[in-house]
Amino acid sequence: MKSIRRGQHLITILLALFLLGFGILLWKLQSEAGFYYANSSRPSLGLVYDRTGDVLFDPDADASAYGYDHFVDVGNLIGDNSGQMTNTLVARNLAELGNFSFMLGEQRDGSAAIHTTLDHAVNRAVYDAFGGKNGCAVAYNYMTGEIYVCTSRPNVNVLDGYKNVESLESGSLLCKVFYPTVPGSTQKIPTTIAALESMGWDTLSEKRYDCTGVYTNLTGQDIRCHKSAGHGTQDITAAFANSCNPFFAQLVADPDLPLPDIEALYKRMGYSLDSDEEPQELSIDGILSYTASTVLTDKNDFHTQWGCMGQGRTLVSPMQMTVWQSAVANTSGVCTMPHLIDHLTRVNGKSAKQAQTAYSAQMFSEESALRMREIMLENGRQNYSSLLPGTDVGVKSGTAQIGNSKTENSLLTGFTDDPDFPVAFCIVIEDRVEGEVTTSRIAGVMLQDLQAALKGGA
């Protein structure tokens, strides 16, 4: 009798395991079938839309339906299913576009779609504002994380196909918003925050350093100012607005700012500080965005001081610069994480995966964020009041020397001081030439057009 009961128990257990395994199999077939289908030779794929319903990707697109250059500003961001670009929204989310489910099979008229946060019309206006210059621009809502603008030049027109891929200009197949660049004086934002964290506002605000046009550090190396006559005696607010290199070199060398304190703040902000350490990656709906890296060795040495001002071996992605602005603008010291996908539509037409606002760990104190915000807003009021008439904008510009060449990139990063229009941004113009388009001009187009678009869609 006992043996019969043991047999019954064993059969019950085996049956339960079978049903459990069968359930897992069904779940995997249902959840993963779309991936294999989307990567098959002739899948039926859905569309990608912007926030207004404008199409950003259509697997059957042609110039007669959309116009020849409809996708030219989003080619290397949204991408396509050709396999030529891998770090794009479509490539990283191809399974979400498959008009197939295990239960329903292939649905040629299926409704699978990705609905993004991007505003295509504003994105295109910003792309056009670059004129003939290369570079990139990004803007996002620092309260919710929605990316409104993300464009990079040169770009690729996906309607052209890839027959001329070898003749495409370098950089056409990747969105530079997500890749490292020399930050120039925009790096003075993290360095100022490090000083605020280490010294506190009362001590930092009392610091005064002289700028005669050149500062010779304790190792006998010269750090020059862009103003050859110098800025005279300055405090942190004036030096930040003037982007004075001698002031910041002396700040880094100040005994009240230990190098380990700078390193600790940089690490909390996501920097890789070891030359052998791989830069970290931030995933934005599957798209990989590289974060910051630098090498700091001796606070009295030229290379460390120069690195704290965004030159030398310091690299930051424009996306990361933008995300940092949220921690300042929100006065929280916590970043609002960015996203491109608002929600998905499944093959059956039902919405799924609604975006949720997410946050980073605490990077710096609320007090440091508040003081940094005030410094940036004062710079904006004094020098960038035309960016968004009627609204204060916190700003830091930068000029980045590229390699050993005479090429310079121009950068601008900042945020709006408007709870109804909370936008952080970063703009990079490559190979800056005096008299051509400026980052201020592009920022004005981006902020003013975006404000009008969001109000119009409210």
N, C-alpha and C positions, 0 to 999 in steps of 0.2 A: 504493500500500500504506500509506504514511504517513497519507494522508488518511482511509483506512478506520479505522486505529488511532485517529486523532484523533476520528473520529466515534463510535467505540466508547467512548472515554474520556468524551466529552461526554454520550453516552446514559447511561453509568454514573453520572456526576455528577448529571444531571437526575433519574434514577430514585432516587438516594439522597436528593436534596432533596425529591422528592415523598413518599417514605416518611417522611422526617423531618417534613415538614409535616403529613402525614396522622396521624402519631403525636401531634404537638402538638395537632391538632384533636380527636382522640379524648380526649386528656387533659383539654383544656379543657371539652369536652362533659361528661365524667364529673365533673370537679371543680366546674364552675360551674352545672350543670343544676339543682342543688338550690336555688341562689339565685333563679333565675328562676321555678322552680316554687313556692317558698315565698312569693314575692311575686305569684303569680297570683291570680285572683279567688276560686277555691274550692280551696285546697290542702288536702291531708291532712297535718296537723302532729302531731308527737310531743309528749311531755310534758317538763316540767321537774320534777326531784325535789330534795329536800333530802338531807342526808347519811344519813338513816335510811330513805329511800324514800317519805317523805311528798310528796304532789303540791303543787307550787308554781305550776304552769301547766298548764291543760288547755284546748285550744281549744273543747271542747264542754262545758265546766263549767256546771253550774247548781246552784242552792241545794239542790235535792232530793238531789243526789249528794254534796255536800261540806258542806252547812250554809251558811247565808247569809253568815257573816263569815269563812270559812276563809282567804281571801286578803287580808284587810283590812290585815294588817301588812306585806305584801310587794308590794302593788299598784304602788307607784311605783318599786320596785326590780326586780322580776321583769318586771312589765308584762304586755302581751298583744300580739296581732297586729292590733289595731284601727287602728294608725297615730296614735292620739291622743298617745302618749308615745314619744319617740325615744331618750332616753338611758337605756334599760333593758336588762336582760339578754336578753330575748326579741327586742326590736327590733334589737339589735346582733348577734344570733346567729341570726336567723330561718332562714338557709339551713341551719343545722345541724339544724333540726327538721323539714325537709322529708322526708316519706316517699316519696321518689322518687330513682331513680338512672337514669342514661342506659342502663345495661345491663339493669336490672330493670324500669324503668318505674315507674308509681305503685303503691304497696303500701298499700292502705287499712288493713291490719293490720300495717304496718311497725313497726319498733322504734326509730326515730330518737328520741333523747332527750338532754337535758342533765342531768347529775348534778352538783349543786352541793355546796359545802362548808358551806352554811348549815344551822343547826339550827332548824327551824321552830318547835318547841315553845318553845325558849328565846327565840327572836326574838319570839314572840307574848307571852311573859311580860314581856319588857322593854317591848314596845309598851304593854301594859296597865298597867305600873308608872308610866307617865307620867300616868295618870289623865286629867284634862281638859286637861293642859298640852301645848303643842306643842314640838317640838324633834327631836332625833335621837340615835341611839346606834349605835356600831360596836365590834366586838371581833374580833380575829384572832390567829392563832397566830404569834408573832414568831420562831419557828424555821422553820416551813414556809411561811407566807404564807396559810394557809387562813382565809377570812373565815367566822366562825361566826354573828355577829349583825350585822345591818345594817337598821335600821328608821328611819322618819321619820314625824313627825306634823305636820300632818294628812296622811292618806293617802287613797287612792281604793279603793273596793270595785269591782273589775273586773266583778263579777256584776251590778252596777247598770247597766252600760253607761254611755253618755255623754250621755244625754238631758238631764241636769241639769248639764252641764259648766260652764255659765256661772254656776251658783250654788254651785259647789264653793269651799271656803275656799282662799284664796291659798296656794300652795305644795303643794297636794294632788297635783299631777301630776309632781313632781320629788322625788328622794331627796336631802335636804339634806346627807347625809353627804358628798356629792361636790361641794358648792358652797361658796364662800367665806363665812366669817362672821368677825366681830370676835373675836379670840381672848382678849382680856382678859389676865389675869396668867399664863395658860398660856404666853404669849410669853416669860416670864422664863426658860423652859427654854432656848430658842435663845440668849438674851442671856447667860445664865450660861455656856453652852458657848463662846460667843465669848470671854468673859473667860478661861475656862480655856485656850483655844487661844492667846490672846494673852499672858497673864501667866504661865500655869502655876499649878498648885495651890499651891505654896509661897507665892507672892506673893499670890494671891487669898485664901487662907485667913487671911492676916495683915491683910487690909483690915478696917478698922472705920470705920463711919460712924454719925453720930448722927441719930436721928429724933425730932423734937419735935412731930410732927404735920403739919409743913409744911416743905418745902425750897424756898428761893428761889435759883434758879440764877443763873449769871453774867450772864444777860441780864435779870434782874429779874423773871422769871416764877415763879409758885408752883406746885409740885407737892405735892398734899396726900395724906396717908395716910388710909386708911379708919378708922384708930384716931386720933381727934382729939387724944388726949393723947400720942400718939407711942409708939414702942417703945423709946426709949433707944438706947444704943450696941449695935450688932449686928455679927455676922460674917455671912458669906454663907449659912451653913446656917440660922441663925436668921431672917435676912431673907427667905430663900426660903420657909420654913415660914410666916412671918408675912405673906408677900406684901406687903412694905413698899415702897411707891412711892418715898419719899425716899431709901432706901438704894440702890435700883436707878438712880434719877436721878443720884445721886452716883457710882455705879459707871460709868455711861455717860460722865459728864463727867471721870472720872479720867484724868490724862495717861498712865497706864500702859495705857490701853485706847484706842488710836487708832481713829477712825471707820472708816478703810479696813479694819482688822482685823475689825470687826463686819460690814461689807459683804461682805468676802471669805467669812466663815463663812456668812452668810445666803445668798449666791449658791450655795455648795456644797450648801446644804440645799434649793435649788430656788426661792428667792425671785426675783421680778421686782422690781427696785429703781428702775426708771424709770417715772414716771407715764404715759408714752406707750407703754410696753412691755406687750404683751398677756401676762397670766399664762400660765404653762406649763400643760400638761395631762398628767395621768397616765392611761394607758389600762389599765383593769382588765377584761380579757376583752371589750374593745370599749367598755365604759362609760367616759365621759370624766369624770375627777375633776380639778377645778381645784386648783392648788397655791398657794403663798403669794405675797403681794405687799406691798410697803410703800414708803415714800419717806423717805429719810434725807438730811439736808442739812448740819446743823450740830450737833455733839454737845453744844453748850452751849445749844441752843434747845429750848424746851418741846416742840415738835411731834416732833422727833427723839427726845428722851428718852421722851416719851409713846408714840411708835411702838414703841420697844424694850420697852415694857411692854404691848404689845398693844392700844393704842387708836389714835386718830387714823386714819391711812390704812392701817393694817395689817390684812390679811385672810388667813385660812388656812382650808382646808377641814378638817372633822373627820377625814376619811380621812388627810390628810397629817399631822395631829397624831399620829394613831395609828401611822402608819408610822415617824415619827421615834422613837417609843418603842422600836422594835426595835433601833435602832442604839445606844441607851443600855442597854437590858436585856441585849443580847448582849455588851455591853462591846467592841464591834467598831468602832463608828463607821460601820458599813455597814448600810443598811436591808435588811430582807427584804421583797421586793415582794409585795403582796397579790394574791390571785386568788379568784374565785367558782366557777369551773368546775373540778371535780375530774377528770371525764372525759366523753367523749361516747359515745353508742351510735349506730351507723350503722343505716340502714334494714334491713340484713341481720342486725342483732342483734349485730354484733361491736363491741367496745369500741375506741375510738380517742382520740388526743390526751390521754393521761394528763398531768395537770399536773406541772410541774417547778418546784422552788423556784428563784427568781431573786433577784438582789441588785443593789443600787445601787452606784454608785462610792463610794469612800471620802469621807465628808463631814467627819469630824473624827477625831482620834487615839483610839486605844484608851485612853490615859491619861485624856483628857477624858471619854470615855464612862464609864469606871470611876468617876471622881469625881462626875460628874453622877448616876450610878446611886446612889451612896452618899447624896448629898444628898436625892434623891427618896425613897429607902427610909427615911431617918431621919424625913422629914416624914410618911410613911405610918405608921411605928411610933408616932409621937407623937400623930397626929391622926386616923388612919383605920384603926385596928386592927380595927374591927368589919366591914370590907368583906368579908373572907374569913378567918374565924377559923382560926387555926393557920398562916396563910401571910402573910408580909410582902408588902406592896404598895407600890410606889413611886408617888407621887401628886403632882400639882399641880392646884390648883383655880384658877378664874378668874372674875371678874365683869366683864362687858363692857358698857359703856355704848353704846347703839345710837343713832347719829345725834345730833341735838340734843334728842332727847326724853328723858324720865325713865325710859324703858324700859331694863331691865337683863337680860341673859342670864347664866345660870349655867353654868359649864363645869367638867368634871373629866376629866383625862387621866392615864394611868399604865400600869403593868404589874405582873404578878405575879412574885414571886421564887420560882419553883418549876419545876425542869426537867421535871417530869411534867405541868405545867399552865402552859405558857408563853403567857400571853395579854396583849396590849396593847389598850387601849380608849380611847374618848373619848365623852363624853356632853355634850349641850347641852340645857338647858331654856330656852325662850324666855319673856320677860316674867316673870322670877322674882318671886315674891311671898313674903314671909316667912310661914312657917307652912304653906305648901303643900309638895308633894313636893320632895325635894332630889336633887341629883346623887348624893350618897352612898347614898341609899335605892335609886335605880335601879341604881347600880353593884353594890350588895350583891346585889340580885336577879339581875343578869346574871352575876356571877362565881360565885355559889353554885349557881344553877341550871345554869350551863354546866359547872361542875366535876362536878356530879352526873350530868349527861347524858353527858359524855365517859367518866366512869368506868363508867357503866352500859352504855355501848356498847363498852367495851374487851374 
